[in-house]
Amino acid sequence: MYRYKIALLFVLSLALIGQAQAQRYLPGQKGIQVTGGFVDGFALEKKDGQAFFGGVGLSAYTNNGNRWVFGAEYMQKSHEYKDILIPVSQITTEGGYYLKFLSNASKTVFFSVGASAMAGYETVNWGKELLFDGATIITEENFLYGGAVSFEIETFLSDRFALLVNVRERILLGSEINKFHTQIGIGFKVIIN
């Protein structure tokens, strides 16, 4: 009789897989996310414009399924000078709000738009002004301020793990090199509570 009860419980558990409602985008939930990608286009060759970014963040979900995002990001874009690349690096922090505007019925895919305030620091060639041939970099290091607008697709692989795809436009004043950067990235998020 004991075997039949165990077998019945096993069959019922298999039959009920996927029947529970998803516990996603609940008020008070928090997630840690890691993202990375390319800036201002995709370039693998050693040439002007080679750029990448990486960031970490904390998402806190609100009552409406929207979320606050707080994080830090590192972005580097290299510029060609003769036969070397000179890096321009930006280290920024941000705080922003993302509005969920579309999701599917099973709550596995969410589309959001967001706006963030950003502040940080920009350095050219890590402060080394003198180049190998005696040329001098005259661009100064600067504090940055501005913001970003984002479009993000979040796909839940399980109740705790999500895959992120995002496109954002950064507008950072204070830079002497470039005030606008378009980022295309992917990442993942882990729900921690």
C-alpha positions as protocol buffer text, in pm:
chain_id: "A"
residue {
  index: 1
  type: MET
  ca { x: 0 y: 0 z: 0 }
}
residue {
  index: 2
  type: TYR
  ca { x: 291 y: 234 z: 82 }
}
residue {
  index: 3
  type: ARG
  ca { x: 432 y: 188 z: -271 }
}
residue {
  index: 4
  type: TYR
  ca { x: 100 y: 289 z: -426 }
}
residue {
  index: 5
  type: LYS
  ca { x: 87 y: 609 z: -221 }
}
residue {
  index: 6
  type: ILE
  ca { x: 440 y: 702 z: -326 }
}
residue {
  index: 7
  type: ALA
  ca { x: 360 y: 622 z: -691 }
}
residue {
  index: 8
  type: LEU
  ca { x: 40 y: 829 z: -673 }
}
residue {
  index: 9
  type: LEU
  ca { x: 226 y: 1125 z: -522 }
}
residue {
  index: 10
  type: PHE
  ca { x: 491 y: 1097 z: -795 }
}
residue {
  index: 11
  type: VAL
  ca { x: 229 y: 1087 z: -1074 }
}
residue {
  index: 12
  type: LEU
  ca { x: 40 y: 1383 z: -923 }
}
residue {
  index: 13
  type: SER
  ca { x: 359 y: 1587 z: -890 }
}
residue {
  index: 14
  type: LEU
  ca { x: 440 y: 1524 z: -1258 }
}
residue {
  index: 15
  type: ALA
  ca { x: 86 y: 1614 z: -1360 }
}
residue {
  index: 16
  type: LEU
  ca { x: 93 y: 1941 z: -1168 }
}
residue {
  index: 17
  type: ILE
  ca { x: 428 y: 2066 z: -1299 }
}
residue {
  index: 18
  type: GLY
  ca { x: 375 y: 2407 z: -1456 }
}
residue {
  index: 19
  type: GLN
  ca { x: 32 y: 2455 z: -1298 }
}
residue {
  index: 20
  type: ALA
  ca { x: 142 y: 2696 z: -1025 }
}
residue {
  index: 21
  type: GLN
  ca { x: 128 y: 3066 z: -1100 }
}
residue {
  index: 22
  type: ALA
  ca { x: 464 y: 3232 z: -1154 }
}
residue {
  index: 23
  type: GLN
  ca { x: 598 y: 3431 z: -860 }
}
residue {
  index: 24
  type: ARG
  ca { x: 755 y: 3707 z: -1067 }
}
residue {
  index: 25
  type: TYR
  ca { x: 751 y: 4087 z: -1049 }
}
residue {
  index: 26
  type: LEU
  ca { x: 606 y: 4080 z: -698 }
}
residue {
  index: 27
  type: PRO
  ca { x: 624 y: 4392 z: -478 }
}
residue {
  index: 28
  type: GLY
  ca { x: 933 y: 4384 z: -259 }
}
residue {
  index: 29
  type: GLN
  ca { x: 1123 y: 4130 z: -468 }
}
residue {
  index: 30
  type: LYS
  ca { x: 1486 y: 4214 z: -531 }
}
residue {
  index: 31
  type: GLY
  ca { x: 1727 y: 4089 z: -792 }
}
residue {
  index: 32
  type: ILE
  ca { x: 2098 y: 4123 z: -862 }
}
residue {
  index: 33
  type: GLN
  ca { x: 2184 y: 4167 z: -1229 }
}
residue {
  index: 34
  type: VAL
  ca { x: 2504 y: 4155 z: -1431 }
}
residue {
  index: 35
  type: THR
  ca { x: 2512 y: 4296 z: -1785 }
}
residue {
  index: 36
  type: GLY
  ca { x: 2769 y: 4348 z: -2058 }
}
residue {
  index: 37
  type: GLY
  ca { x: 2787 y: 4428 z: -2424 }
}
residue {
  index: 38
  type: PHE
  ca { x: 2903 y: 4659 z: -2698 }
}
residue {
  index: 39
  type: VAL
  ca { x: 2900 y: 5037 z: -2727 }
}
residue {
  index: 40
  type: ASP
  ca { x: 2842 y: 5240 z: -3045 }
}
residue {
  index: 41
  type: GLY
  ca { x: 2839 y: 4934 z: -3272 }
}
residue {
  index: 42
  type: PHE
  ca { x: 3004 y: 4597 z: -3287 }
}
residue {
  index: 43
  type: ALA
  ca { x: 3378 y: 4581 z: -3361 }
}
residue {
  index: 44
  type: LEU
  ca { x: 3621 y: 4295 z: -3308 }
}
residue {
  index: 45
  type: GLU
  ca { x: 3901 y: 4431 z: -3524 }
}
residue {
  index: 46
  type: LYS
  ca { x: 4171 y: 4662 z: -3390 }
}
residue {
  index: 47
  type: LYS
  ca { x: 4034 y: 4991 z: -3517 }
}
residue {
  index: 48
  type: ASP
  ca { x: 3879 y: 5316 z: -3399 }
}
residue {
  index: 49
  type: GLY
  ca { x: 3552 y: 5265 z: -3220 }
}
residue {
  index: 50
  type: GLN
  ca { x: 3623 y: 4936 z: -3044 }
}
residue {
  index: 51
  type: ALA
  ca { x: 3414 y: 4955 z: -2725 }
}
residue {
  index: 52
  type: PHE
  ca { x: 3251 y: 4748 z: -2451 }
}
residue {
  index: 53
  type: PHE
  ca { x: 3073 y: 4788 z: -2118 }
}
residue {
  index: 54
  type: GLY
  ca { x: 2996 y: 4585 z: -1808 }
}
residue {
  index: 55
  type: GLY
  ca { x: 2780 y: 4656 z: -1508 }
}
residue {
  index: 56
  type: VAL
  ca { x: 2615 y: 4526 z: -1193 }
}
residue {
  index: 57
  type: GLY
  ca { x: 2289 y: 4639 z: -1042 }
}
residue {
  index: 58
  type: LEU
  ca { x: 2015 y: 4581 z: -789 }
}
residue {
  index: 59
  type: SER
  ca { x: 1650 y: 4573 z: -900 }
}
residue {
  index: 60
  type: ALA
  ca { x: 1371 y: 4638 z: -649 }
}
residue {
  index: 61
  type: TYR
  ca { x: 1018 y: 4565 z: -774 }
}
residue {
  index: 62
  type: THR
  ca { x: 724 y: 4793 z: -687 }
}
residue {
  index: 63
  type: ASN
  ca { x: 348 y: 4741 z: -649 }
}
residue {
  index: 64
  type: ASN
  ca { x: 271 y: 4785 z: -1020 }
}
residue {
  index: 65
  type: GLY
  ca { x: 530 y: 4539 z: -1147 }
}
residue {
  index: 66
  type: ASN
  ca { x: 767 y: 4824 z: -1226 }
}
residue {
  index: 67
  type: ARG
  ca { x: 1111 y: 4844 z: -1069 }
}
residue {
  index: 68
  type: TRP
  ca { x: 1384 y: 5068 z: -936 }
}
residue {
  index: 69
  type: VAL
  ca { x: 1736 y: 4989 z: -1054 }
}
residue {
  index: 70
  type: PHE
  ca { x: 2055 y: 5103 z: -880 }
}
residue {
  index: 71
  type: GLY
  ca { x: 2396 y: 5007 z: -1014 }
}
residue {
  index: 72
  type: ALA
  ca { x: 2748 y: 5076 z: -1134 }
}
residue {
  index: 73
  type: GLU
  ca { x: 2895 y: 5045 z: -1481 }
}
residue {
  index: 74
  type: TYR
  ca { x: 3233 y: 5048 z: -1653 }
}
residue {
  index: 75
  type: MET
  ca { x: 3254 y: 5151 z: -2019 }
}
residue {
  index: 76
  type: GLN
  ca { x: 3564 y: 5168 z: -2238 }
}
residue {
  index: 77
  type: LYS
  ca { x: 3596 y: 5295 z: -2592 }
}
residue {
  index: 78
  type: SER
  ca { x: 3932 y: 5285 z: -2770 }
}
residue {
  index: 79
  type: HIS
  ca { x: 4046 y: 5536 z: -3029 }
}
residue {
  index: 80
  type: GLU
  ca { x: 4318 y: 5458 z: -3279 }
}
residue {
  index: 81
  type: TYR
  ca { x: 4633 y: 5669 z: -3283 }
}
residue {
  index: 82
  type: LYS
  ca { x: 4891 y: 5553 z: -3536 }
}
residue {
  index: 83
  type: ASP
  ca { x: 4931 y: 5182 z: -3450 }
}
residue {
  index: 84
  type: ILE
  ca { x: 4802 y: 5189 z: -3091 }
}
residue {
  index: 85
  type: LEU
  ca { x: 4461 y: 5220 z: -2926 }
}
residue {
  index: 86
  type: ILE
  ca { x: 4406 y: 5490 z: -2665 }
}
residue {
  index: 87
  type: PRO
  ca { x: 4133 y: 5394 z: -2414 }
}
residue {
  index: 88
  type: VAL
  ca { x: 3869 y: 5635 z: -2292 }
}
residue {
  index: 89
  type: SER
  ca { x: 3709 y: 5486 z: -1980 }
}
residue {
  index: 90
  type: GLN
  ca { x: 3395 y: 5590 z: -1795 }
}
residue {
  index: 91
  type: ILE
  ca { x: 3306 y: 5464 z: -1448 }
}
residue {
  index: 92
  type: THR
  ca { x: 2948 y: 5556 z: -1357 }
}
residue {
  index: 93
  type: THR
  ca { x: 2676 y: 5495 z: -1100 }
}
residue {
  index: 94
  type: GLU
  ca { x: 2308 y: 5515 z: -1174 }
}
residue {
  index: 95
  type: GLY
  ca { x: 1962 y: 5512 z: -1025 }
}
residue {
  index: 96
  type: GLY
  ca { x: 1657 y: 5471 z: -1242 }
}
residue {
  index: 97
  type: TYR
  ca { x: 1297 y: 5360 z: -1279 }
}
residue {
  index: 98
  type: TYR
  ca { x: 1178 y: 5099 z: -1531 }
}
residue {
  index: 99
  type: LEU
  ca { x: 814 y: 5084 z: -1638 }
}
residue {
  index: 100
  type: LYS
  ca { x: 682 y: 4742 z: -1746 }
}
residue {
  index: 101
  type: PHE
  ca { x: 452 y: 4796 z: -2044 }
}
residue {
  index: 102
  type: LEU
  ca { x: 400 y: 4445 z: -2183 }
}
residue {
  index: 103
  type: SER
  ca { x: 423 y: 4083 z: -2069 }
}
residue {
  index: 104
  type: ASN
  ca { x: 290 y: 3748 z: -2184 }
}
residue {
  index: 105
  type: ALA
  ca { x: 17 y: 3556 z: -1999 }
}
residue {
  index: 106
  type: SER
  ca { x: 258 y: 3305 z: -1843 }
}
residue {
  index: 107
  type: LYS
  ca { x: 473 y: 3588 z: -1701 }
}
residue {
  index: 108
  type: THR
  ca { x: 793 y: 3465 z: -1859 }
}
residue {
  index: 109
  type: VAL
  ca { x: 869 y: 3759 z: -2091 }
}
residue {
  index: 110
  type: PHE
  ca { x: 850 y: 4124 z: -1985 }
}
residue {
  index: 111
  type: PHE
  ca { x: 913 y: 4440 z: -2189 }
}
residue {
  index: 112
  type: SER
  ca { x: 1018 y: 4756 z: -2003 }
}
residue {
  index: 113
  type: VAL
  ca { x: 1130 y: 5110 z: -2073 }
}
residue {
  index: 114
  type: GLY
  ca { x: 1335 y: 5305 z: -1825 }
}
residue {
  index: 115
  type: ALA
  ca { x: 1508 y: 5630 z: -1744 }
}
residue {
  index: 116
  type: SER
  ca { x: 1812 y: 5666 z: -1519 }
}
residue {
  index: 117
  type: ALA
  ca { x: 2015 y: 5948 z: -1367 }
}
residue {
  index: 118
  type: MET
  ca { x: 2389 y: 5887 z: -1395 }
}
residue {
  index: 119
  type: ALA
  ca { x: 2708 y: 6034 z: -1252 }
}
residue {
  index: 120
  type: GLY
  ca { x: 3068 y: 5926 z: -1280 }
}
residue {
  index: 121
  type: TYR
  ca { x: 3422 y: 5989 z: -1393 }
}
residue {
  index: 122
  type: GLU
  ca { x: 3596 y: 5978 z: -1732 }
}
residue {
  index: 123
  type: THR
  ca { x: 3967 y: 5913 z: -1783 }
}
residue {
  index: 124
  type: VAL
  ca { x: 4170 y: 5918 z: -2106 }
}
residue {
  index: 125
  type: ASN
  ca { x: 4459 y: 5669 z: -2132 }
}
residue {
  index: 126
  type: TRP
  ca { x: 4438 y: 5623 z: -1754 }
}
residue {
  index: 127
  type: GLY
  ca { x: 4595 y: 5964 z: -1695 }
}
residue {
  index: 128
  type: LYS
  ca { x: 4909 y: 5905 z: -1905 }
}
residue {
  index: 129
  type: GLU
  ca { x: 4935 y: 6221 z: -2114 }
}
residue {
  index: 130
  type: LEU
  ca { x: 5264 y: 6148 z: -2294 }
}
residue {
  index: 131
  type: LEU
  ca { x: 5248 y: 5893 z: -2577 }
}
residue {
  index: 132
  type: PHE
  ca { x: 5527 y: 5672 z: -2716 }
}
residue {
  index: 133
  type: ASP
  ca { x: 5615 y: 5918 z: -2994 }
}
residue {
  index: 134
  type: GLY
  ca { x: 5626 y: 6229 z: -2775 }
}
residue {
  index: 135
  type: ALA
  ca { x: 5271 y: 6345 z: -2854 }
}
residue {
  index: 136
  type: THR
  ca { x: 5068 y: 6477 z: -2561 }
}
residue {
  index: 137
  type: ILE
  ca { x: 4702 y: 6409 z: -2488 }
}
residue {
  index: 138
  type: ILE
  ca { x: 4539 y: 6743 z: -2410 }
}
residue {
  index: 139
  type: THR
  ca { x: 4195 y: 6609 z: -2321 }
}
residue {
  index: 140
  type: GLU
  ca { x: 4139 y: 6628 z: -1946 }
}
residue {
  index: 141
  type: GLU
  ca { x: 3978 y: 6379 z: -1714 }
}
residue {
  index: 142
  type: ASN
  ca { x: 3628 y: 6487 z: -1616 }
}
residue {
  index: 143
  type: PHE
  ca { x: 3338 y: 6427 z: -1384 }
}
residue {
  index: 144
  type: LEU
  ca { x: 3027 y: 6314 z: -1574 }
}
residue {
  index: 145
  type: TYR
  ca { x: 2658 y: 6375 z: -1512 }
}
residue {
  index: 146
  type: GLY
  ca { x: 2349 y: 6301 z: -1714 }
}
residue {
  index: 147
  type: GLY
  ca { x: 2123 y: 6006 z: -1774 }
}
residue {
  index: 148
  type: ALA
  ca { x: 2013 y: 5717 z: -1991 }
}
residue {
  index: 149
  type: VAL
  ca { x: 1695 y: 5591 z: -2154 }
}
residue {
  index: 150
  type: SER
  ca { x: 1658 y: 5215 z: -2191 }
}
residue {
  index: 151
  type: PHE
  ca { x: 1448 y: 4944 z: -2353 }
}
residue {
  index: 152
  type: GLU
  ca { x: 1478 y: 4601 z: -2191 }
}
residue {
  index: 153
  type: ILE
  ca { x: 1344 y: 4250 z: -2251 }
}
residue {
  index: 154
  type: GLU
  ca { x: 1352 y: 4022 z: -1948 }
}
residue {
  index: 155
  type: THR
  ca { x: 1293 y: 3648 z: -2002 }
}
residue {
  index: 156
  type: PHE
  ca { x: 1259 y: 3427 z: -1696 }
}
residue {
  index: 157
  type: LEU
  ca { x: 1427 y: 3090 z: -1729 }
}
residue {
  index: 158
  type: SER
  ca { x: 1292 y: 2992 z: -1387 }
}
residue {
  index: 159
  type: ASP
  ca { x: 1136 y: 3181 z: -1095 }
}
residue {
  index: 160
  type: ARG
  ca { x: 1485 y: 3285 z: -976 }
}
residue {
  index: 161
  type: PHE
  ca { x: 1685 y: 3335 z: -1299 }
}
residue {
  index: 162
  type: ALA
  ca { x: 1619 y: 3573 z: -1588 }
}
residue {
  index: 163
  type: LEU
  ca { x: 1797 y: 3654 z: -1913 }
}
residue {
  index: 164
  type: LEU
  ca { x: 1818 y: 4026 z: -2002 }
}
residue {
  index: 165
  type: VAL
  ca { x: 1854 y: 4195 z: -2341 }
}
residue {
  index: 166
  type: ASN
  ca { x: 1875 y: 4573 z: -2343 }
}
residue {
  index: 167
  type: VAL
  ca { x: 1937 y: 4875 z: -2562 }
}
residue {
  index: 168
  type: ARG
  ca { x: 2012 y: 5210 z: -2406 }
}
residue {
  index: 169
  type: GLU
  ca { x: 2124 y: 5558 z: -2501 }
}
residue {
  index: 170
  type: ARG
  ca { x: 2354 y: 5732 z: -2252 }
}
residue {
  index: 171
  type: ILE
  ca { x: 2373 y: 6111 z: -2246 }
}
residue {
  index: 172
  type: LEU
  ca { x: 2661 y: 6222 z: -2023 }
}
residue {
  index: 173
  type: LEU
  ca { x: 2760 y: 6586 z: -2007 }
}
residue {
  index: 174
  type: GLY
  ca { x: 3109 y: 6677 z: -1894 }
}
residue {
  index: 175
  type: SER
  ca { x: 3283 y: 6449 z: -2143 }
}
residue {
  index: 176
  type: GLU
  ca { x: 3522 y: 6614 z: -2386 }
}
residue {
  index: 177
  type: ILE
  ca { x: 3525 y: 6308 z: -2614 }
}
residue {
  index: 178
  type: ASN
  ca { x: 3165 y: 6202 z: -2676 }
}
residue {
  index: 179
  type: LYS
  ca { x: 2847 y: 6288 z: -2486 }
}
residue {
  index: 180
  type: PHE
  ca { x: 2624 y: 6021 z: -2647 }
}
residue {
  index: 181
  type: HIS
  ca { x: 2675 y: 5643 z: -2644 }
}
residue {
  index: 182
  type: THR
  ca { x: 2442 y: 5366 z: -2762 }
}
residue {
  index: 183
  type: GLN
  ca { x: 2476 y: 5038 z: -2574 }
}
residue {
  index: 184
  type: ILE
  ca { x: 2348 y: 4694 z: -2675 }
}
residue {
  index: 185
  type: GLY
  ca { x: 2389 y: 4428 z: -2411 }
}
residue {
  index: 186
  type: ILE
  ca { x: 2285 y: 4103 z: -2256 }
}
residue {
  index: 187
  type: GLY
  ca { x: 2293 y: 3985 z: -1899 }
}
residue {
  index: 188
  type: PHE
  ca { x: 2133 y: 3776 z: -1633 }
}
residue {
  index: 189
  type: LYS
  ca { x: 1944 y: 3844 z: -1313 }
}
residue {
  index: 190
  type: VAL
  ca { x: 1912 y: 3637 z: -996 }
}
residue {
  index: 191
  type: ILE
  ca { x: 1611 y: 3701 z: -773 }
}
residue {
  index: 192
  type: ILE
  ca { x: 1742 y: 3700 z: -415 }
}
residue {
  index: 193
  type: ASN
  ca { x: 1416 y: 3698 z: -216 }
}
